[in-house]
Amino acid sequence: MKNNIGKLDRIIRILLAFTTFYLYYVKSITGTFLIMATAMLLFTTGIVGNCPLYSLFGIRTRR
């Protein structure tokens, strides 16, 4: 499995995930399972460095 997510893309994904978790925690957003699943997906792909959708469409943000 090759990494296809660049450094900036990874940072943005992780920050979005943490922001979503925080807003859910302080009850600023009322969420369903879908919101938390999306945040977990963003966090996981940011940590791992590989996005299955990027692979499917042939997109690479990593040089």
ABEGO torsion letter per residue (X at the ends): XBBABBAAAAAAAAAAAAAAAAAAAAGABBBBAAAAAAAAAAAAAAAAGBBAAAAAAGBBABX
